[in-house]
Amino acid sequence: WGIHVDAKASYSKLKDLDGKKAAISRLGSGSHLMSIINAKNQNWDTTTLAFEIVNTLDGVVDALKHGKADYFMWERFMTKPLVDNGTFKHLANCPTPWPCFVIAVRTSFLEKNAPIVAQILEIINNTTIEFKIIPSIDKTLAHRYNQKIEDIKEWLSKTQWSQENLDEKTVNKIQNQLLDLKIIDKKMAYPQIVTSLE
């Protein structure tokens, strides 16, 4: 994830943000979680982290510009247009320590609608298998998301989609990290978290 500040902010290094307030979209969001991960990676005191809930990207721009928050973390390719146009300054990156996205459903919904969920997963998996070879996908994404074509090509080269469930070792690693960061208060058994529809 990219770590960003207002373009006019005096911050120039990641260490300048120790003890500063992070803008987050909401509690439990990626921007919230990654702010905690980054603080731990930098050996900052995670118990004193301060957050400003801003809800949207427009809220982030306003919060950073008016000093309500000092920095914001979000997927760096999606924020790059705001760096390119002089709204944000990009200070550093913080890699995600685990897979970024999963498909999640409530157990009660899955019990009643397993065939529908399986069909949705099949569509997603078939699309992601072939996504990178869709003709002109780089141009389509660049236009759709107001990105430079070279940035989209870099994103495509680094992005992978799995069509498999997370394995038990990965799920345990994630839970251990979340427990250590006090984001969750207990671990769950693998079958309570992951199911197969095959």
C-alpha positions in Angstrom: 0.0 0.0 0.0 1.1 3.6 -0.6 1.7 5.9 2.3 0.6 9.4 1.4 0.6 12.9 2.8 -0.8 16.2 1.5 1.5 17.5 -1.3 2.3 20.6 0.8 3.0 18.8 4.0 6.5 19.1 5.5 6.8 15.3 6.0 9.5 13.8 3.7 10.3 10.5 5.3 8.2 7.6 6.7 9.7 8.2 10.2 8.2 11.7 10.2 4.8 10.1 10.6 5.5 8.4 14.0 2.9 9.7 16.4 0.9 11.3 13.7 -2.8 10.8 12.9 -3.8 8.4 10.1 -6.9 9.1 7.9 -9.0 5.9 7.6 -12.1 5.2 5.7 -13.7 3.4 8.6 -12.7 1.3 11.6 -11.8 -2.2 10.3 -11.1 -1.0 6.8 -7.9 -1.7 4.8 -6.7 1.8 5.5 -7.2 1.2 9.3 -5.6 -2.2 9.3 -2.6 -1.2 7.1 -1.9 1.8 9.4 -1.6 -0.6 12.3 0.6 -3.0 10.2 2.8 -0.2 9.1 3.2 1.1 12.7 4.2 -2.4 13.8 6.7 -2.7 10.9 8.3 0.6 11.9 8.4 -0.3 15.6 6.0 2.5 16.5 3.8 2.3 19.6 0.6 0.8 18.1 -1.3 1.5 21.4 -1.1 5.2 20.8 -2.2 5.4 17.1 -4.7 8.1 16.3 -7.2 7.9 13.5 -9.5 10.3 11.7 -12.5 8.5 10.0 -13.0 10.2 6.7 -15.2 7.7 4.8 -14.3 8.5 1.2 -11.3 9.5 -0.9 -12.7 13.0 -1.0 -12.8 12.9 2.7 -9.1 12.0 2.8 -8.2 14.9 0.5 -10.0 17.3 2.8 -8.6 15.8 6.0 -5.0 15.9 4.8 -5.4 19.4 3.2 -6.9 20.9 6.4 -4.7 19.1 9.0 -7.4 16.9 10.4 -5.1 13.9 9.6 -1.5 13.6 8.6 -1.3 10.6 6.4 -3.3 8.0 4.5 -2.7 4.5 3.3 -4.4 3.0 0.3 -3.6 0.9 -2.7 -0.8 2.9 -4.4 -1.9 2.5 -7.9 -5.4 3.8 -7.1 -4.0 6.9 -5.4 -1.3 7.5 -8.1 -3.5 10.0 -10.1 -3.7 12.1 -6.9 0.1 12.0 -6.6 0.5 12.8 -10.3 -1.9 15.8 -10.1 -0.2 17.3 -7.0 -2.8 16.5 -4.4 -0.8 13.9 -2.5 2.9 13.2 -1.9 3.9 9.5 -1.8 6.3 8.8 1.0 6.7 5.0 1.0 5.1 1.7 0.5 3.9 -0.9 3.0 3.4 -4.4 1.4 0.4 -6.4 2.6 1.5 -9.3 4.7 -1.2 -11.6 3.3 -3.5 -12.0 0.3 -5.5 -8.8 -0.3 -9.0 -10.0 -1.1 -11.2 -12.9 -0.5 -14.9 -13.7 -1.2 -16.8 -13.8 2.1 -20.4 -14.6 2.8 -22.5 -15.1 5.9 -22.9 -18.7 7.0 -26.7 -18.3 7.0 -26.7 -17.0 3.4 -24.3 -19.8 2.2 -26.5 -22.5 3.8 -29.5 -21.2 1.8 -27.8 -20.2 -1.4 -24.7 -22.4 -1.9 -25.5 -22.9 -5.7 -25.8 -19.2 -6.3 -22.5 -18.5 -4.4 -20.8 -21.3 -6.4 -22.0 -19.8 -9.7 -20.7 -16.3 -8.7 -17.4 -17.8 -7.8 -17.2 -19.7 -11.1 -17.8 -16.4 -13.0 -15.2 -14.6 -10.9 -12.6 -17.4 -11.2 -13.1 -17.8 -15.0 -12.8 -14.0 -15.5 -9.6 -13.7 -13.3 -7.9 -16.6 -15.1 -8.2 -14.8 -18.4 -8.2 -11.2 -17.2 -4.7 -10.2 -18.2 -5.1 -11.5 -21.8 -8.4 -9.6 -22.5 -7.5 -7.5 -25.6 -6.6 -3.9 -24.6 -7.4 -4.5 -20.9 -4.5 -2.1 -20.0 -6.1 0.7 -22.1 -9.6 0.0 -20.8 -8.4 0.1 -17.1 -6.3 3.2 -17.7 -9.3 5.0 -19.2 -11.8 3.8 -16.6 -9.6 4.6 -13.6 -7.9 7.7 -14.9 -4.5 6.0 -14.8 -1.3 6.2 -16.9 -1.0 3.2 -19.2 2.5 2.4 -17.8 1.1 2.3 -14.3 -1.6 -0.1 -15.3 0.9 -2.3 -17.0 3.0 -2.4 -13.8 -0.1 -3.2 -11.8 -1.1 -6.0 -14.1 2.5 -7.4 -13.9 2.3 -7.5 -10.1 -1.3 -8.6 -9.6 -2.3 -12.3 -9.3 -5.6 -13.9 -8.6 -6.0 -17.2 -7.0 -8.9 -19.5 -7.8 -8.2 -21.6 -4.7 -9.2 -21.3 -1.1 -6.7 -19.9 1.4 -4.8 -22.8 2.9 -4.9 -23.5 6.6 -1.3 -22.4 7.2 -2.1 -19.0 5.6 -5.3 -18.5 7.6 -3.5 -19.4 10.9 -0.7 -16.9 10.0 -3.2 -14.2 9.4 -5.1 -14.9 12.6 -1.9 -14.9 14.6 -0.9 -11.5 13.2 -4.4 -10.1 13.8 -4.4 -11.5 17.4 -0.9 -10.0 18.0 -2.0 -6.6 16.8 -5.2 -6.9 19.0 -7.4 -6.5 16.0 -9.2 -9.8 16.9 -9.5 -11.2 20.4 -9.6 -14.9 19.6 -8.8 -17.3 16.8 -11.3 -19.5 15.0 -10.9 -23.0 13.6 -10.1 -23.2 9.9 -13.4 -24.9 9.0 -15.3 -22.1 10.7 -13.6 -19.6 8.3 -13.0 -21.4 5.0 -15.4 -23.7 3.2 -15.3 -25.4 -0.2 -18.2 -25.5 -2.5 -16.9 -28.2 -4.8 
